[in-house]
Amino acid sequence: MNFTPKILIFLIFIINSLQAQNLDVDFDGENWWNTFQKDHQAHLYNASYSLKTKNPKLLWKSIGSGGSLLFDGYSTYMEIDNVKIPRKFNLSLWIAPRAFDNAIDNKLAAIIDYNSKKDSLGFKIGLLKHGQLAIQYGVGKNEIRFMNDRLYLQKNVWNFVNVMQDSQTLRVLLNGEELLNEPLTGSTIDKQFSGKDYVLTIGRNSNASGFGRKFKFNMINGILDDVSIRPLNDSNKLKIDLHPRLEQDITNYLRLDYTKFDDDFRPNYHAIAPAHWMNEPHAPLYFNGKYHLFYQHNPFGPYWGQIHWGHWVSDDMVNWKHADVALAPEKGDLDPDGIWSGSAYVGPNDTPMLFYTAGNDAKAENQYTAIAVPEDKSDKNLISWKKTAIIVDKPSEYLHNEFRDPFVFKIESKYYMIVGSGIAEKGGAAVLFESEDAKDWKYLHPFYQTDPIKYPYMGGVWELPIFLPLNEKDGTVTNKYVLMVLPLREEADVEVFYWIGSFDKETKKFIPDQEKPTLLDYGDFGFTGQSGLVDPKTNRSIVFSIAQGKFGNIDTYDMGWAHNAGLPINLWLSKDNKLNFAPIEELNALRDKTLVSCDNCGISKLKNDMKNIIGDQLEILLEFKKGKEKKGVIVRKSNAGNPQAMIYYDPSLNAVVFDKIQDNPERKFKPLIAPLSNKENIKLHIYLDKSMIEIYINDEVSITDRIYFTNSDAKNIELMGFEDDRKLRKLQIWSMNSINWEYVNPSN
């Protein structure tokens, strides 16, 4: 039988060696690890994904040869002391990456790192940007790297890597094909083995960059199996058929595991990434019976960086499902350095289009707008997307490298796109483009700007501009729109501000009803990262947001996740031409048990009944008349009364206040105050979801914040004030169901 190099790999063994040893790291599960750890001076590190224990939670996978281990991208690595690798060696391994490191500080994401602790000597086998495989020799302060344009690993599939070094040559085979053959000098080989106290690190660069006490970059992210290091000898060759392993479907094994967490803070009915970091949700889209929402996501860990587009799918904007990553940075000229925020629109020929901010640091301007479209429109879940081309570059009058977050809308027959930017000494701006087909765009002018002297808190740059029509609550169409932006730079108050106004069809500019911007949420950087769509099913304008984590001294390394989405809110125009908003009514489907429901309730009986109500996953609707005393509700109260969180109307401020009593708080906190109009009655609509609290007041303002109480009994609820009242206008409390998370696959 004849075998081609792509099918067979020749692994070379010497049975006995006086100076070196065979090393097989099989990753065959917990029992294997317990034995391996005893037989070697080995340590395996991993986050606990818990705030209740420090024990590593290793992600063993039942795929590969006897099993394998998933390296999570930020915490998983192994160290083996006193390993002696031969000068002539044959090293092989199986790896299935799920994402590629950005080669931060031009360092390898090391798969294998053989390093002298004292002398910085040895070698590394690892990945540079976009999965380029490289072999690096450390020779004191200098480094020698071997790589080429053919040596790239693929994501989401098995890759077989074979590295062979003899006294004169370095050979690298990928999936059976020899892709590198380079001469080595004797001095290079001698130098790498001349150090002392060698440690073999698997999964992380021993000289990794990072931040803080724990977080390190330059780590692998994916499944690793069957690492073998043996002396090289041409007299003994082992033939291996690669095809069975290469053809395995490992999609399910590589997906982020949303079931692994153990803390009391991770929300259950808010949309959240399966693991690791997320920024703002964006690009909401309705197509073929499904809602889609994307989000800024780092698949490497619970920290900002290496941003991809995560993806959720839903039938109702409430019960979301995870989908695989939609867009990722890729080798080439389009988006090698980032996939930043954008929007979505169903364009000509009924084609869903993702308009995203593409990043390329090699360009004079590193941000521009590009388009992606579905690989298959018949797939209702729209799992796979293909990128097309750059469609918009930054016009010269706007600030250098400040051009992002395109938002697309249509008025009559024309498509329009606004992009966040700023103009020197003129402040933030929304940049307007126009198109007939949503593909070829013409720059027009700034869509809107404010006076930076009058409103310095509006900053020098605007991010995430969105522009949505405002109907009345009953659906009556008006000619009014809302423009929302997030100010940045200079003296910016980084919150969501808005104006109500009109679109001038002659000048093609936004004309606000009043010049002064209005603050939407009073949570002090709680509600940010706005995005929106007009729901084709109901014609409502709906806004999504990120609910900032505000973690303070809470350890996100151990938690394994950071941030979540806010609840989607419906916008409408009030009778007096003001913005009203409230969570969408579809959220009612999450209600479980009705714990309290009464109108014109007797206060004394109600207070007594509430003694039996506990919970941290609730919806609360409270209505009452203003008075001379503070009135409201206390949530998350411990039996001793400390900690507790209070939401109440303060007549001295004519405002609703969110305040907390808490010893040793996780962060500095001052009461959050939302000013009110002169309405006589107060309606508090409160959503409590583990650490999340969202407070909607009279459909006019909101407060979004966090509650990180660690007391297990801090789940009591009681009324505050009302001593002078006999009746309460309305109180309803529901326990809330959790989202039943799962992954979706292509529907066809």
Helices and strands as residue ranges (DSSP letters): E 8-12, E 23-25, H 30-39, E 42-45, E 59-61, E 68-72, E 77-81, E 89-97, G 104-106, E 109-116, E 122-127, G 129-131, E 133-139, E 142-146, E 159-165, E 169-174, E 177-183, H 186-192, E 198-202, E 210-211, E 215-216, E 221-231, E 237-241, H 243-246, H 251-254, E 276-287, E 290-298, E 308-314, E 320-327, E 338-347, G 348-350, E 351-359, E 367-374, E 385-392, E 404-411, E 414-423, E 427-435, E 441-449, G 456-458, E 461-470, E 480-488, E 497-504, E 509-512, E 518-519, E 527-534, E 541-547, H 556-559, E 561-562, E 564-565, E 569-573, E 579-583, G 585-590, E 591-602, H 603-609, G 610-612, E 617-625, E 631-637, E 644-650, E 655-661, E 672-675, E 681-689, E 692-697, E 701-706, E 716-720, E 727-736
